[in-house]
Amino acid sequence: MHIPDGYLSPQTDAVLGLVSASVLAIASQKTSKTLSAKNIPLLSIGAAFSFTIMMFNVPIPDGTTAHAVGGTLLAILFGPWTAAIGVTLALIIQAIFFGDGGILALGANIFNMAVVLPFVSYGIYRLIAGKSDVTSKRQWIGAAIAGYIGLTIAALCAGIEFGLQPLLFHTANGTPLYSPYGLNIAVPAMLFAHLLIAGPVEGVVTALVVSYLQRTNPALLQLRHRSEKSAKAFRHGKFVVGLVMLAVLTPLGLLASGTAWGEWGSEDLQSQLGFIPSGLQKFSDFWKHTLLPDYGIAGYDQTFWQQSLGYLLSAFVGLLIIGIITFIIQRFFRKSEERI
């Protein structure tokens, strides 16, 4: 679901970027009032979880791949506004340092995965879980359904964004300038991958984590109510260990062959269509300064083991960057609390 540069017109990028920026501005304001400095590391863990879980590609029967996002879990733990910031942090790092998702298309990717997904998921979760006890089955059942539907709706939005491009932006003879696939192809393709595989993965992962927290640390499920017990519980370090283990396992994402639908490079489109849309070709190489392109080491990705090394390195570099950003944000929050 990471839309690369060139697939969307500059106009589409601008509109979705403006919407995403507006939501994030509100989210930052709300988060600063509800999240204490003690709980910032937990938000970091959430962003890191989203970053690593998106590296686990799963195969789709049509030969493409897809992945979960983790946005539903963040919304359940922190609320949708804070979840939007956590997922956005992961998406920005992926785009800038690893080339996963475009820089120009960053606003669109944030809109789909950091705005639509958390808010839809949270609404469904609250509808099902209601005011039930934190240990109730309704909690993890609601989490599972919310994850499934939330990710699917986010994929639907991406499919619509892809599909509108040839309708709105084309040459005089009808040749697409950007994404070449219309709504009749893009929407079913995105829904197929996420209704069938990625959506269930998001739902199952979210339900498993919620169920685990119900048994071991139910206070974390009340974090959005500013539970100080939650901040203290984090000090046990179990979540850091779990995150490191998840990062170590990221090379498993390489076992899914193929490319996610709508994330093909220019050469792939050339072979599929016989041409490359001119607008897509113009903007596809907008950002050339990735640290580890496609989570790999340039010139050292010929074998599975070389690719695995690149994946491992990328996972831990991503976690390190998130950790540094978290440290800076936490210091800012502490200074703000001291002034108060």
N, C-alpha and C positions, 0 to 999 in steps of 0.2 A: 504493500500500500504506500510505499515511499515513492512519490511521483518525482521523476527526474526532471531536470531543466529541459525545456524545449517541448515538452508534451502539452503544456498549457500556454496560452497566449499571455503576453505581458499584461494585457487588460485583466485577464482572469487572475493572474498572480497578484496584481495590485488590489483588486477588490477583496479577495480572500485574505491577503496580507493585512489589509485595513481592518477587516472584521476580527481576525485573530489578535491583532495588536490591541484593539479595543477591549476584547474579552480579557486579555492578559493584564491590561492596565487595571481593570476592575478587580481581577483576581489578586494582583499584587497588593492592592489596597485592603482587600478583605483579609488576605492571609496575614498581613502585617499586624492586624488587630486580633487574630485568633490563634496564631502559632507562636509559641514561646521559643526562646533560644535553646532551651533544653531539648526541645523536640525537633530541631532542625536536622540532627543526624538521622532521625527516622525518615524525614522527607528525602534525605540523601539516599538512604537505603531503597526507598521507593523508586526514585529516579534511576538508580543503578539497576534495580530489578527490571524496570521497563527497558533499559538499554540492553541488558544481557538477554532478556527473554525474546527480544526482537531479532537476535542473532540465530535463534533456533528455527531454521526454515523447515517446513513440513511439506511433503510432496502432495501435489494435487493430481487427480487422475488424468487431467488433460495435458500433463507434461510440464506444468508450471509449478511454482511453489508459493507458499504464503507463511504467515507467522502470527503469533499472538502479540499483544501490545503491553498488557499489564495495567492499562489505564483503569479498568474496572476495580481492581484491588486498591489502587491508590485512592479512587473516589470513595470507596467504602471506608478506608482507614482515615482519610483526611478531609473528605468532602470534595465535591467536584471542582471548586475554585482552586484549592491547593493542588489537587491532582493535575489540573491543567498546567500548572507551573512545573510540576515534576516531570510530566511527559514531554513538555516543551523543552526542558533542559536536555533530556535524552536525545530528542530530535535535532536540536541545534548542534550538539556534539557529533552526532552521526553525520550530519550534512557537512560540517566544516572540516572535520578531521578524517572522515572515512569515505566521503562521497556517497553515502547512503541517503538518497533523497537530494533534490536540488536546492541550491541557495535561493534562486528566484522563486522556486516552488515551495519554499519553506513555509510561507503563510498558509498555503493550501494543505500541506501535510499537518501543520499544527491544527488547522481547522478540523480536519477529519479525525485525527488521532488524539489530539489534546483538548479539543472542545466538544465535538459531537460525541465521541466515545465516552468520556467521563460523565457528561451531563445526562445522556440517555441512560447509561448504565446505572447511575445513581438514582435516577427517577424510578426505574424499574425495581431496583433493589429495595428502595424505601417503600414502594407500593406493596411488594410481597412480604418483606420482613416486618413492616409496620412498626408497632410498639412492642414487638415480642422481646422476650428476654434475650440477652446477648448469647446465651448458650442454646437457644432454640434452634430446631432444625430449619425453621423458616429463614434463618440467617444464611446458612450455606446454600439452601435451595434458591433463595433469592439472588445470591451471589452468582450461582451457576447460570441462571436464566438471564440475569442482567449482563453477564459477560458475553454470552452468546448473542443476544439481541443487539447489545451496544456495538460490538465489533462489526456485526453484519450491517447495521445502519451506517456506520462509518465507511464501510466498503461501498455501500450503495451511493453515498455522497461522492466518493472518488470515481465511481463508474459514471455518474452523471457529469462530473467535471470533465472526464475524458471524452464522453460521448457528445458533449455540446460543442467541442472544438471544431470538428469538420462542418458542423451545421452553421456556426457563427463566423468562422475564420477560414476562408478558402480563396483561391485565385478565381479569375473570371470564368475559367472553364470548369470550376468545381473541384480542383485539386486541393486537398487539405494542406494547410500551412503548418499545423502542429500535430496533435494526436490524430491519426488517420482513421480511427475506428469510431463509428457513430454510436448512438444510444442503443441501437438494436444489437450491437455486439459487445460494447463496453460494459453495460449494466449487467447482462446475463453472465458475462465472464467473471466480473468481480463478485457477484452474488454467488455463483457456483462455487468458487474457491472458499468463500467465507461461510456460506450456509452449510457446506458439506464438511469442511476440515478446520479452517482457522477459527471459526466461531466456536465450535465445540471445544477446541483446545483452550481458548480464552476462558470459556465457562468452567471447564474442568480444573484448570490451574487455579482460578480464582476461588472456586469452591473448596479445593484441597487446602489452600492456605488459610481460608477462613475457618474451616473445620479444625485445622491444626491449632490455630490461635484460640478457638473456643475451648480446647482441651488444656492448652499450656499457658496461655496469656490472654485471657478474655479482656483485660483492661485495654489492650491495644485496639480492640474493636470499638472502644469508646473514646479514642484519641481525638476525634473531631469535636468532642465535648470538653477538650483541654484537660484530660485526666493527667494529673501529676504522677500518678502511679505508673502510667505508661512510659513516661520519660525515665523513671527509675528502672523499670523492667528492661529497658533497652541496654542497660549497662552489662547485662549478662553476656553480651557478645554473640549469642547464638545466631542472630540474623546476619552478622558479618561473616561468620563461618559458612553459613548456608549460601551467602552470596558468592563467596570465593569458590565454593564447590560448584555453583552454577556456572561461574566463569570458566572453570577448568573443563566443564562438559560442553562448552560452546562449539567445539569442532564437530560435535554430532550434527550440527546444522548443515554441515557440508555433505552429509549423506543424502540429502534431498537434492537430486540433480535438476537442472533446468533453472529458468529465470522466472521471477514473479511476473504475473501478467501486467503489462504496461510499464515494465522497467527495462525493456530491451535497449541495447546500444544501437548506434547508427548502422553498424554492419548487420546486425540481426534484422533490423527493419528493411534494409536493402534486400536481404535474401527473402524476406516475407512478401514485400510489396513490389520489388523491382525498382524502387525509388526511395529517396529520403525526403520527407516534407521540408521545404526550404526554411521555414521558421524554426522547425525542430533542429535542423542542422546548424542554424545560426546560433542558437542559444544552448545547445547541448553541452558545449565545452566552456560554459561561462566561468566555472570555478575549477582551477587546475592546481590548487595548492593543498590537496589532501595529504595528510601525514601517512596514512596507510590505506591507499585506495582499495575499496571493496573488501576491507578487512584483511588485506594481504600485503606481503612485502614485494615491492616492484621487482620483477625479474627473478623472483624466488618462489614461484607458485605452480611449478609444473607437476609435482606429485601431490598425492593426498597428504602426506606427512609435512611437506613444505607449506601447503595451504593450512594445515592444522596449526602449525607454528605461527603463521600470520594471524589466524583467528584468536589463538591464545594471547598473543602479544596485543592485538587490538582490544580484546576484552579487558585486559588489565590496564592498558593505557586509558581506555574509556573510564574505568572505575577510578583511576588516579585523577583524571581531569575533574570528574564529578566530586571527588573528595576535596580537591583544592578549591573548587567553587563553593562547596559547602562550608569550608573553613572560613572563607571570606564573608559569606552571607551570615554565618553564625556570629562572627565578630561584630558585624553591623547591627544585628539584632540585640546583642548584649549591650552595645553602647547605647542603643535606643532605649532599652529597658532601664539602664543606669540613669539616663537623663530623666526618665519618668519617675 
